[in-house]
């Protein structure tokens, strides 16, 4: 019995020692080609790991890859669809034995994504063009929030994107997002999840943040607090409410919106307005609630240039055409400036 115990102890020591030593003695080329091939098969286009690649197994699995490139789809530009300076992924092993996923880090440094739209399609669809189309999901098989929908535990450590760039073109216009920094805080599925970041969209600086009360509460149909905000020189909007307890996705809460210049926002959107002194400030505060097919908005206060009032709006999106109904109460309507 003692010999068996000694044998098992030696075996465990050898396995642990091998896990520490093998990644250091196995050349990166031994697994670089396999990773490239597996990723290429999954995405249906070539993937290249041109820079250094390192692998650690214990005390946690950690992969670091530099100069990663995903080729563009056929029929689009010669530039890569995506590339990044560095990618780091880390995963704790021991917690997996108790069905707990602990991501120690997921970091992307200097990623660049180029989105292209053409009449024949786009370059962000990764499906195999020769594969048979997937069967349509039966009616009523949509997402349902229900108890037990998330039967695992998970946590995320360092999850962020640094200095990302996203470029979009459709042949007639081009848009770009640069300097995108994003960080996600998810200590557990039962704790609040926070997202915050900043970016520059076509030269306009913006910041954003969001907080969801609990990932598990959301998936399992319990009431979940939700806050959202987007700020910048063009627009400042916020939402403070919750996703109520239900099987479907619903939302309800207070909102505020402030657009310092409608003209500046229209020009940014690619639809500049004719010259004039009007169509400047828009602001509203009130309550908004709805589902994926219905929207209801009650504005306690509305400001449009010098026009002030209140009102409500209801939108039914369930039919083939949206149906809008509403009411507007104004202190005074002066249309002379327009």
MARPA-960164 format. One line per 5 residues: number of its first residue (from 1); their letters; for each residue x, y, z of C-alpha. Coordinates in steps of 0.25 Angstrom, whole numbers, plus 2048, in hexadecimal, padded with zeros to 3 digits. Example, Ala and Ser with C-alpha at 12.3 -4.5 7.8 and 13.67 -1.06 7.14 Angstrom:
// MARPA-960164
1	AS	831:7EE:81F; 837:7FC:81D
END
This chain:
// MARPA-960164
1	XXXXX	800:800:800; 80C:809:803; 812:806:7F6; 805:80A:7EF; 804:817:7F6
6	XXXXX	812:81A:7F3; 810:816:7E4; 804:820:7E3; 80C:82B:7EA; 817:82A:7E0
11	XXXXX	80D:829:7D5; 807:836:7D9; 814:83D:7DB; 818:838:7CD; 80B:83D:7C7
16	XXXXX	80C:84B:7CE; 81B:84C:7CA; 818:849:7BC; 80D:853:7BB; 817:85E:7C0
21	XXXXX	823:859:7B7; 81D:855:7AA; 818:862:7A6; 826:868:7A8; 82D:85C:7A0
26	XXXXX	823:85B:794; 825:864:789; 81A:86E:786; 81A:869:778; 815:85C:77D
31	XXXXX	807:862:781; 807:86F:779; 803:867:76C; 7F8:85F:773; 7F2:86C:779
36	XXXXX	7F3:873:76B; 7EC:867:764; 7E1:865:76F; 7DE:874:76F; 7DE:875:760
41	XXXXX	7D4:869:75F; 7CB:86F:769; 7CB:87D:762; 7CC:878:754; 7D7:881:751
46	XXXXX	7E6:881:753; 7EC:885:761; 7FA:888:764; 802:889:771; 80E:890:76B
51	XXXXX	814:895:779; 818:88E:785; 80F:884:78B; 810:87E:79A; 809:874:7A1
56	XXXXX	808:871:7B0; 800:866:7B6; 802:867:7C5; 7FE:86D:7CF; 7F4:872:7C4
61	XXXXX	7F3:871:7B5; 7F8:87D:7AF; 7FA:880:7A0; 801:88D:79A; 801:88F:78C
66	XXXXX	807:89B:784; 805:8A1:776; 7F8:899:774; 7F1:89A:766; 7E4:895:760
71	XXXXX	7E3:896:751; 7D8:89E:74A; 7CD:896:743; 7CE:894:734; 7C9:89F:72B
76	XXXXX	7CD:8AA:735; 7DA:8B3:737; 7E8:8AC:739; 7E9:8B2:747; 7E6:8A8:752
81	XXXXX	7D8:8A7:758; 7DE:8A8:766; 7EC:8A9:76C; 7F1:8AC:77A; 7FE:8AF:781
86	XXXXX	7FC:8A6:78C; 7F2:89C:792; 7F3:896:7A0; 7E9:88C:7A6; 7EA:885:7B3
91	XXXXX	7E1:87A:7BA; 7E2:874:7C8; 7E2:865:7C7; 7DF:860:7D5; 7D1:867:7D6
96	XXXXX	7CC:860:7CA; 7CB:853:7D2; 7C0:85A:7DA; 7B9:860:7CD; 7BF:86E:7D0
101	XXXXX	7C5:875:7C4; 7CF:880:7C8; 7D5:888:7BD; 7E1:88F:7C3; 7E3:898:7B7
106	XXXXX	7DE:89A:7A9; 7E6:8A6:7A3; 7E7:8AB:795; 7F1:8B6:791; 7F0:8BF:785
111	XXXXX	7E6:8B6:77E; 7E1:8BC:770; 7D5:8B7:769; 7D1:8BB:75B; 7C2:8B9:758
116	XXXXX	7BE:8B9:749; 7B0:8B9:743; 7AE:8B6:734; 7A2:8B3:72C; 7A6:8A4:72C
121	XXXXX	7A7:8A3:73B; 7B0:8A7:746; 7BE:8A3:74C; 7B9:8A0:75A; 7B1:894:757
126	XXXXX	7BA:888:75A; 7B0:87C:755; 7B6:872:74B; 7B0:877:73D; 7AF:868:739
131	XXXXX	7A8:864:745; 799:861:745; 791:86C:74C; 78D:86A:75B; 77F:865:75D
136	XXXXX	775:870:762; 772:870:770; 764:86C:774; 75B:877:777; 75B:87A:786
141	XXXXX	769:874:788; 76E:882:78C; 776:886:798; 76F:884:7A5; 773:889:7B3
146	XXXXX	770:87D:7BD; 776:877:7CA; 782:86E:7C8; 785:875:7BB; 794:877:7C0
151	XXXXX	798:86B:7C8; 7A7:86F:7C9; 7B0:878:7D1; 7B9:881:7CA; 7C2:88E:7CC
156	XXXXX	7CB:896:7C3; 7D7:89D:7C8; 7DF:8A7:7BE; 7D5:8A8:7B2; 7D8:8B4:7A9
161	XXXXX	7DB:8B9:79B; 7E6:8C4:799; 7E7:8CE:78E; 7DD:8C6:784; 7DA:8CC:776
166	XXXXX	7CD:8C8:76E; 7CC:8CC:760; 7BF:8CB:757; 7BD:8CE:749; 7B2:8CA:73F
171	XXXXX	7B7:8D0:732; 7B0:8DD:734; 7B4:8E1:742; 7BE:8DE:74C; 7BE:8DF:75C
176	XXXXX	7C8:8DD:766; 7C9:8DA:775; 7D7:8DC:77B; 7DE:8DC:789; 7D3:8D3:78E
181	XXXXX	7D6:8CF:79C; 7CD:8C5:7A3; 7CD:8BF:7B1; 7C3:8B4:7B7; 7C2:8B1:7C6
186	XXXXX	7BB:8A4:7C8; 7C0:89F:7D6; 7B5:894:7D6; 7A8:890:7CF; 7A0:895:7DC
191	XXXXX	7A7:8A3:7DD; 7A5:8AF:7D5; 7AC:8AF:7C7; 7B2:8BD:7C3; 7B6:8C1:7B5
196	XXXXX	7BD:8CF:7B2; 7C5:8D4:7A7; 7C8:8E0:79E; 7CA:8E1:78F; 7CB:8EB:783
201	XXXXX	7C1:8EA:779; 7C5:8F1:76C; 7CD:8FB:775; 7C2:8FD:77F; 7C6:8F8:78D
206	XXXXX	7BC:8F0:795; 7BB:8E9:7A2; 7B1:8DE:7A6; 7AE:8D5:7B2; 7A4:8CB:7B6
211	XXXXX	7A1:8C2:7C3; 798:8B6:7C4; 794:8B1:7D1; 797:8A3:7CF; 799:89A:7C3
216	XXXXX	793:88E:7CA; 786:896:7CE; 785:89B:7C0; 786:88D:7BA; 77D:887:7C5
221	XXXXX	772:891:7C3; 773:899:7D0; 772:8A8:7D1; 780:8AE:7CD; 784:8BC:7CF
226	XXXXX	78A:8C2:7C2; 791:8D0:7BF; 796:8D5:7B2; 79D:8E2:7AE; 7A4:8E8:7A2
231	XXXXX	7AA:8F6:7A2; 7B1:8FF:799; 7B1:90C:792; 7A6:907:788; 79C:900:792
236	XXXXX	79B:8FD:7A1; 791:8F2:7A4; 78E:8E9:7B0; 785:8DE:7B5; 783:8DA:7C3
241	XXXXX	779:8CF:7C6; 778:8C0:7C5; 774:8B3:7BE; 768:8AF:7C5; 765:8A1:7C9
246	XXXXX	760:899:7BD; 763:88E:7B3; 764:898:7A8; 76E:8A4:7A6; 768:8B1:7AC
251	XXXXX	76D:8BE:7B1; 767:8C9:7B9; 76E:8D6:7BF; 771:8E5:7BE; 778:8EB:7B3
256	XXXXX	77E:8F8:7AF; 783:8FD:7A2; 78B:90A:79E; 78F:90E:790; 796:91B:790
261	XXXXX	795:91D:781; 78C:915:778; 794:91A:76C; 7A1:915:771; 79B:907:774
266	XXXXX	795:907:766; 7A2:90B:75F; 7A9:900:767; 79E:8F6:762; 7A1:8F9:754
271	XXXXX	794:901:752; 798:910:753; 78C:91A:754; 78B:927:74C; 791:933:752
276	XXXXX	789:93A:75D; 789:93F:76B; 77E:935:770; 77E:926:772; 788:927:77E
281	XXXXX	785:922:78C; 77C:916:78F; 77B:910:79D; 771:907:7A4; 76F:900:7B1
286	XXXXX	765:8F6:7B5; 762:8E7:7B6; 764:8DC:7AB; 75F:8CD:7AC; 75D:8C2:7A2
291	XXXXX	761:8B5:79C; 767:8B0:78F; 75A:8B3:788; 754:8BF:78F; 759:8CC:794
296	XXXXX	752:8D6:79D; 758:8E4:7A0; 753:8EF:7AA; 75A:8FC:7A9; 758:905:7B5
301	XXXXX	760:910:7AE; 764:912:7A0; 76C:91E:79A; 76D:920:78B; 775:92E:789
306	XXXXX	76B:937:790; 75F:92E:790; 75C:927:79D; 752:91D:7A1; 74F:90E:7A5
311	XXXXX	749:902:79E; 749:8F3:79C; 74C:8E9:791; 748:8DB:78F; 74F:8D2:784
316	XXXXX	74A:8C4:780; 754:8BD:778; 74E:8AF:778; 747:8B1:76A; 74D:8B2:75C
321	XXXXX	74D:8C1:75E; 74F:8C9:76B; 743:8D0:771; 745:8DD:778; 73B:8E4:781
326	XXXXX	73E:8F0:78A; 73A:8FD:790; 742:90A:791; 73E:916:79B; 745:923:798
331	XXXXX	745:930:7A0; 746:937:793; 749:933:784; 750:93E:77C; 754:939:76E
336	XXX	758:946:769; 767:943:76B; 765:936:762
END
